[in-house]
Amino acid sequence: MKNKIFKTISINLCILSVSFAFLYGQSAEEIIKKMEEKMFPSSRSEMTLRFETKTSQEDYVFTSFARDTNQKIIVRFKSPAAMLGSDLLMLDRNVWLYDPKSGREMKIPSNQSFGGTGFSYGDILRLNYSDNYTASIKEDLGDSWIVDLVAKQKDAPYHAISLEIAKDFTPVLGRCFTRSGDLIKEMEYSNSKLINGVLKPLTVRVTSPLDPSEVSTLTLVKEEKKEYPLSIFNKRNLSLKMEENY
């Protein structure tokens, strides 16, 4: 009896999914993947992160090396001095931090706050949405869609994200929620410019209702499309820096 019920539910969900895709012209999965292809090409990118509070400001500068729409990515810090050598690797859903003092790699949660800023380690690595979240279309606003994203695993940066995506497949606004449904973060995308012939937002401004006075701003300064081999995306390369040879 239970098997029949589960089978009926599965069939109904498939019908519902097909109906939404027909209604909106794109499935949620297609929308997310097209957005990722536009926003996260295989590339070498120069980025800055500014974290501002009422009394202080801290700036980070780093280079990222990415492939497979950010399922594999290395981040090398240039400043501040305290971060030099403390580089990051994301391999599929796993995040590793290199400790230059011990010469060891440490696995860390992607939802852990990065240096107390409004960004998590997953945000710094520009986490791949389609790999980490299940997507569904909530609403078609005419010029954009509202796509609901629910985490596939507990260690995702956020339990759920409501993401507005323009019809040209660029993100507009993300609202991040805890498992209990509390809004903890808003991500506003802006500063759209042509980069490598693609018009897309280069800045993400992050605020939180938990402390409105704190603002974190991530900016893409430069992006060079480049195909890196799979062989450089491993823990050992955090100390070897083989990407410099390509």
C-alpha positions, -999 to 999 in steps of 0.1 A, spaced: 0 0 0 28 24 9 46 17 -23 14 26 -43 11 59 -23 48 68 -30 44 59 -66 13 81 -69 31 110 -52 61 107 -75 39 106 -106 20 137 -94 53 156 -87 66 148 -122 33 160 -137 35 192 -116 71 198 -126 63 194 -163 33 217 -160 54 245 -144 81 241 -171 53 244 -198 37 274 -180 70 294 -176 88 283 -207 119 272 -186 122 247 -159 138 259 -126 168 237 -132 173 252 -166 171 287 -153 196 281 -125 221 263 -149 219 291 -175 225 316 -148 255 297 -136 269 294 -171 266 332 -174 279 341 -140 305 314 -134 325 305 -165 357 285 -163 381 314 -155 407 332 -135 391 360 -116 403 389 -95 379 398 -67 376 422 -37 356 419 -5 349 449 17 334 443 52 321 475 69 307 480 104 298 512 123 334 515 135 356 496 111 364 485 75 383 455 63 393 447 27 402 414 12 418 409 -23 420 374 -38 422 355 -71 400 325 -79 406 297 -104 374 279 -114 359 253 -137 326 234 -141 305 264 -131 323 267 -98 319 231 -87 357 232 -85 375 264 -74 407 275 -58 409 309 -40 443 326 -33 445 356 -10 466 386 -18 456 407 12 453 414 41 487 401 52 471 379 78 453 359 51 484 352 29 488 315 24 454 306 40 440 296 7 408 277 -1 397 248 -23 362 237 -31 359 203 -46 323 196 -54 306 202 -20 337 200 2 356 231 13 392 229 24 413 256 41 451 255 39 470 264 71 505 276 61 518 273 96 512 236 99 512 228 62 479 210 66 445 212 49 415 214 71 379 206 60 355 234 70 317 239 67 307 259 37 282 277 59 308 289 83 312 327 85 342 340 67 362 362 91 331 375 108 319 391 75 284 388 60 298 361 37 301 324 44 330 304 30 305 291 4 298 327 -7 335 335 -11 338 304 -33 307 314 -52 290 281 -45 274 262 -73 236 264 -68 225 235 -90 248 211 -72 238 222 -37 201 231 -40 168 218 -53 151 244 -74 115 252 -81 98 282 -97 77 302 -73 65 330 -95 69 347 -129 71 384 -125 72 392 -163 108 405 -164 121 380 -139 114 347 -121 114 340 -84 131 306 -79 130 288 -46 161 269 -37 162 243 -9 194 228 4 202 192 -5 225 188 25 226 202 60 260 218 55 249 241 26 255 278 34 217 284 38 187 261 43 167 279 16 171 308 -8 145 328 -26 163 341 -57 150 366 -82 166 360 -117 161 383 -146 149 368 -179 184 373 -193 196 348 -166 213 373 -143 206 373 -105 188 403 -91 181 396 -54 186 367 -31 170 362 3 185 335 25 167 316 53 174 293 82 157 259 86 132 276 109 123 301 81 140 331 96 155 356 71 192 360 79 207 376 48 199 396 16 221 396 -14 216 425 -39 233 422 -73 243 454 -91 269 472 -112 262 453 -144 289 457 -170 302 439 -201 330 415 -191 343 391 -218 314 401 -240 288 392 -214 266 418 -195 263 407 -159 263 422 -123 298 425 -109 289 434 -74 270 416 -46 260 436 -16 251 416 15 231 428 45 214 411 74 184 420 95 204 406 125 227 436 122 217 462 95 248 483 103 271 455 88 276 456 50 297 431 30 304 439 -7 319 414 -31 331 428 -64 344 410 -95 373 432 -108 386 411 -136 377 379 -153 398 359 -178 381 329 -194 404 299 -190 402 261 -189 422 246 -161 429 208 -159 412 187 -133 447 178 -119 451 211 -101 419 208 -81 431 187 -52 442 193 -16 479 188 -24 478 217 -48 469 242 -21 507 242 -13 520 234 -48 501 262 -67 502 243 -100 476 267 -116 505 292 -120 518 269 -148 488 274 -170 
